[in-house]
Amino acid sequence: MHASLQLAYTNEASAEYLRRLDDSPFTDQQLAGFDEHGLAIVHRRQAYAQVHPPIAIYRVATEGSQTRDGGVIQRGSASFELPLADGRQVSAACKGDQVVYADGRTARIVTGAGEGNCHVALVGSVLSNGDEIINTPQGALLLIAREGVPLADDFLPGTEQAQGAGLRSDGAKDAIQ
């Protein structure tokens, strides 16, 4: 029997990866078809990204995310699901969700992305027992910390790496601008 290895994504990101996060999803041909209003939006986003380049990422934790001490999120309570590389869908986890350990112990997620981001749990979220989420099986959704843009006070509170940055979702719409 061959068990398939599940991908595990962390918050580690190379300088090249961070630089590419703001690459335009539009071709020159597509941009040529935009009206004046659409082009203005694209140009504003490009200007914002140039002034506030990405400095870190925070991946959203889901069912199957693992902790440093061997816990696993069994069930996420967010109202949305994310795709895995194998095509399965998993629910995102939130502050308050439970982590289960092999010996039957449990702990609750006590920090997350804050109220402005629906308290979604992140790689880096801390648990009630001091443990920490270290990876997630999904690579589709992450938040981006940006130079010079402060994070909300309730974004991973008490976590040094979360201080002094701001974020947006990895898509066309900003979570925090």
C-alpha positions as CSV (number, residue, x, y, z in Angstrom):
1,M,0.0,0.0,0.0
2,H,1.3,3.4,-0.9
3,A,0.3,6.3,1.3
4,S,0.3,9.6,-0.5
5,L,2.4,12.3,1.1
6,Q,0.4,15.4,1.9
7,L,2.1,18.7,1.1
8,A,2.7,21.0,4.1
9,Y,3.0,24.7,3.6
10,T,4.7,27.1,6.1
11,N,5.2,30.8,6.3
12,E,8.7,30.6,4.9
13,A,9.1,32.7,1.8
14,S,12.2,33.6,-0.2
15,A,12.9,37.2,-1.3
16,E,12.1,36.1,-4.9
17,Y,8.7,34.7,-3.9
18,L,7.8,37.9,-2.0
19,R,8.8,40.0,-5.0
20,R,6.6,37.9,-7.3
21,L,3.5,38.3,-5.1
22,D,2.7,41.6,-6.8
23,D,3.2,40.5,-10.4
24,S,0.2,41.5,-12.4
25,P,-2.3,38.7,-13.3
26,F,-3.1,40.6,-16.5
27,T,-1.3,40.4,-19.9
28,D,-0.6,43.5,-21.9
29,Q,-3.3,42.4,-24.3
30,Q,-5.9,42.2,-21.4
31,L,-4.8,45.6,-20.1
32,A,-5.3,47.1,-23.5
33,G,-9.0,46.1,-23.3
34,F,-9.6,47.8,-19.9
35,D,-11.6,51.0,-19.7
36,E,-10.1,54.1,-18.1
37,H,-11.6,53.2,-14.7
38,G,-10.2,49.7,-14.7
39,L,-6.8,50.9,-15.7
40,A,-6.8,53.4,-12.9
41,I,-7.6,50.7,-10.3
42,V,-4.7,48.6,-11.7
43,H,-2.3,51.5,-11.6
44,R,-3.3,52.4,-8.0
45,R,-2.7,48.9,-6.9
46,Q,0.7,48.9,-8.6
47,A,1.7,52.2,-6.9
48,Y,0.5,50.9,-3.5
49,A,2.5,47.7,-4.0
50,Q,5.6,49.6,-5.0
51,V,5.5,51.8,-1.8
52,H,4.5,48.9,0.5
53,P,6.3,45.8,-0.8
54,P,5.6,42.4,0.7
55,I,7.8,41.5,3.7
56,A,6.2,38.3,5.0
57,I,3.4,35.8,4.5
58,Y,0.9,34.1,6.8
59,R,-0.8,31.0,5.5
60,V,-4.4,30.2,6.6
61,A,-4.6,27.0,8.7
62,T,-7.1,24.3,7.8
63,E,-8.2,20.8,8.7
64,G,-5.0,18.8,8.6
65,S,-2.7,21.6,9.8
66,Q,-0.1,20.4,12.3
67,T,1.4,21.9,15.4
68,R,5.0,21.9,16.7
69,D,4.1,19.3,19.4
70,G,2.3,16.9,17.1
71,G,-1.3,18.1,17.2
72,V,-3.6,18.2,14.2
73,I,-6.6,20.3,13.4
74,Q,-9.4,17.8,12.8
75,R,-12.2,20.2,11.9
76,G,-12.2,23.8,10.9
77,S,-15.2,26.0,11.7
78,A,-14.8,28.7,9.1
79,S,-17.6,29.2,6.6
80,F,-15.3,28.6,3.6
81,E,-13.3,25.7,2.2
82,L,-9.9,25.7,0.4
83,P,-8.6,23.3,-2.2
84,L,-5.7,20.9,-1.6
85,A,-3.3,19.8,-4.3
86,D,-5.1,16.4,-4.5
87,G,-8.4,18.1,-5.3
88,R,-10.0,17.6,-1.9
89,Q,-11.6,20.6,-0.1
90,V,-10.9,21.4,3.6
91,S,-12.4,24.0,5.9
92,A,-10.3,26.8,7.2
93,A,-9.8,26.9,11.0
94,C,-10.6,29.7,13.3
95,K,-9.6,31.0,16.7
96,G,-11.4,28.7,19.2
97,D,-11.2,25.5,17.1
98,Q,-9.7,22.4,18.6
99,V,-6.4,20.6,18.0
100,V,-6.2,16.9,18.8
101,Y,-3.0,15.1,19.8
102,A,-2.2,11.4,19.2
103,D,-2.6,10.6,22.9
104,G,-6.1,12.1,23.0
105,R,-5.2,15.5,24.5
106,T,-6.8,18.6,23.0
107,A,-6.0,22.3,22.9
108,R,-7.8,25.3,21.5
109,I,-6.5,27.9,19.0
110,V,-6.2,31.2,20.9
111,T,-4.7,33.6,18.3
112,G,-5.5,34.2,14.7
113,A,-5.7,36.9,12.0
114,G,-8.0,39.1,14.1
115,E,-11.6,40.2,13.9
116,G,-11.1,42.1,10.6
117,N,-10.1,38.7,9.1
118,C,-12.9,36.7,10.7
119,H,-10.4,35.3,13.4
120,V,-9.1,32.8,10.9
121,A,-6.3,30.7,12.2
122,L,-2.9,31.0,10.7
123,V,0.4,29.1,10.5
124,G,1.9,30.8,13.6
125,S,-1.3,30.8,15.7
126,V,-0.8,29.9,19.3
127,L,-2.8,27.2,21.2
128,S,-4.1,27.2,24.8
129,N,-1.3,24.9,25.8
130,G,1.5,27.1,24.4
131,D,1.9,24.9,21.2
132,E,1.9,26.6,17.8
133,I,0.5,25.8,14.3
134,I,3.6,25.1,12.1
135,N,2.1,24.2,8.7
136,T,-1.1,23.8,6.6
137,P,-1.9,21.4,3.8
138,Q,-3.3,24.2,1.6
139,G,-1.3,26.5,-0.5
140,A,-4.2,28.6,-2.0
141,L,-4.8,31.3,0.6
142,L,-2.3,33.4,2.5
143,L,-2.2,36.9,4.0
144,I,0.7,39.3,3.0
145,A,2.5,41.5,5.5
146,R,3.5,44.8,3.8
147,E,6.3,47.2,4.7
148,G,5.0,50.3,6.5
149,V,1.5,49.0,6.9
150,P,0.7,48.2,10.6
151,L,-1.2,45.1,11.5
152,A,-4.3,45.2,13.6
153,D,-3.7,44.9,17.3
154,D,-5.5,41.5,17.4
155,F,-3.5,40.0,14.5
156,L,-1.5,37.1,16.1
157,P,-1.2,39.1,19.4
158,G,2.1,38.6,21.3
159,T,3.8,37.2,18.2
160,E,7.0,39.2,17.5
161,Q,7.1,38.3,13.8
162,A,3.6,39.9,13.3
163,Q,4.7,43.3,14.6
164,G,5.2,46.2,12.3
165,A,3.6,44.9,9.1
166,G,0.3,44.9,7.3
167,L,-1.5,42.4,5.1
168,R,-3.7,41.7,2.2
169,S,-5.1,38.5,0.9
170,D,-3.2,36.8,-2.0
171,G,-5.7,37.9,-4.6
172,A,-7.2,40.9,-6.2
173,K,-9.0,42.2,-3.1
174,D,-7.1,43.5,-0.1
175,A,-8.1,42.3,3.4
176,I,-6.5,45.4,5.0
177,Q,-5.3,48.4,3.0
